[in-house]
Amino acid sequence: MFDVYLNDRRDLLVVRNGLPIPLPGATGRWRKKKKVASVSEDIKLAVERQGYYMRKLTNFKKR
């Protein structure tokens, strides 16, 4: 299982269930949104490799 967090800029953070937020210098305030049972394979691999997955909303905005 995974915990999903959003901050005030709507950035996404995914960590394994029960683990603390691993970003000591994280900007903004992270709020826990939900607990999910499954995530995409890309997110799962990133969590296994570095302990978390983070996506900034600005990476997906249209120009």
Secondary structure, DSSP 4 states (H G I P E B T S, - for coil): -EEEEE-TT--EEEEETTPPP--TT--S--EEEEEES---HHHHHHHHHHS-EEE-GGGS---
